[in-house]
């Protein structure tokens, strides 16, 4: 096996193991671990969708929570209206995609600081609406008592999702499939085009990539998956509050992507696990967990801009026992 | 009704002054350093807390506190720029934004740690505790003082930028950084100075707010988003824009509460988004090449 083949085999193996581990959580651990794992999975999905814009395209969105909240509120309203779960979740994701299409149509005209500001403005606009439009969204109290009944498939395929364990499997499968889709997307022509735009938008434009249309597509896809994460969160918590749309919620996927490393696909996954894991540990000792995260973020920005995975990669590249230069830069003498 | 509306407008303008002090520093820093300082609201909050601490330490003398508090904030600004921000000017803008965001988290929690998570509300200084009748309603004297102070800062900044050598360097760097550097402006010292000045302004805003607005650890998060709206409206880097933008947002809030109580908050963000879409360089900013 050549080096790239070996590394691909490793990655596939790790991915399969990870999927198996995720699906085994309800069997192996207790209720709390199951609830915690599902929260991690939903943040993973949110962070992966965010990183489609940040790590891949180089656009820092500060309004990602708006799409998350759109999915959560749409699903919550449908479920309260008596809709079965699966159609409600799908509709939630579609609502978020529609919102992303409207917002994205404006945002793709800008890059860098202006993009971040515009997404922040739209995000806070959505927050303000959710917070004040009490008749529909429940205002400050949010929507409570969201029912979680059946999947909504005909006959024998219908599953009762009221037991937490069934709901865990349902959500976990959706998140895993979504992660697979996003991974496939990052290796597709669209993903390559996005990376070309990140490296040099002008050059990408000259080489025939329609920059704005490509970014727009990524924006809508990112919004749809963020909405899906929100749509799955609403029946889990059985409540939705306006904080789901606040900019502090938008900061969560940012943190996850940065801690794990925005420049590799697995980065946000690692980051989401580490972020929620550390948070869970710290809050047992101190309520000042944001202080700790501020310091972590400071360290990441100053010293490890590639995140944990980036740091690990450069550490591996500097293996002391490897005397010859890395094979990617020059072929080793013994290989020739 | 007309008199009530005029009075309401005056209250809106008073509120606009705090926003102006924060937005002025934010805009100044962006103009020169090209960094959007997410932590500027946190500096405003720290200004309020430090001034309050000095106020208690000096036996309740508001004026000494007002003098010392914002200077302490400027020193915090010095640390932020010299120790941290300076290292990443060459890195992607997103990381600079994130560095300042890290400071929001850190400063917010440090304040909670030191001063406790509850509201504090110190009294109004005795000399300014009365009220005057304006348009048939009583307006606290302190509000008039705030209006005067805000305008005095605007005048002072204008004089500094137009009439002094350092002001000239600030304007030159803001207009064309490369050219200013090529002509011999020592940018690193200038960057430190401008960041400290911006921090001082935010600290002053926080210091002035303590007699009328309750101090709480979350006070920075609200005002920073509003200040973003203001600097976007006026144009990033434009002080005149920041001043007029603050007045506009102050009035929008004052009248929005009367006429559109439900969508008053959303309106400000909608205005911000609209300006970014139509004129991203703002109503008073200069279009970038």
Interface residues (C-beta under 8 A of the other chain):
Chain A: X54 X58 X60 X106 X109 X110 X112 X113 X114 X116 X117 X118 X120 X121 X122 X124 X125 X128 X129 X131 X132 X133 X247 X248 X251 X254 X258 X288 X290 X291 X293 X294 X295 X297 X298 X301 X302 X305
Chain B: X36 X84 X87 X88 X91 X92 X93 X94 X95 X97 X98 X99 X101 X102 X103 X104 X105 X106 X108 X109 X110 X112 X113 X221 X225 X228 X229 X232 X236 X262 X263 X265 X266 X268 X269 X270 X272 X273 X276 X277 X280
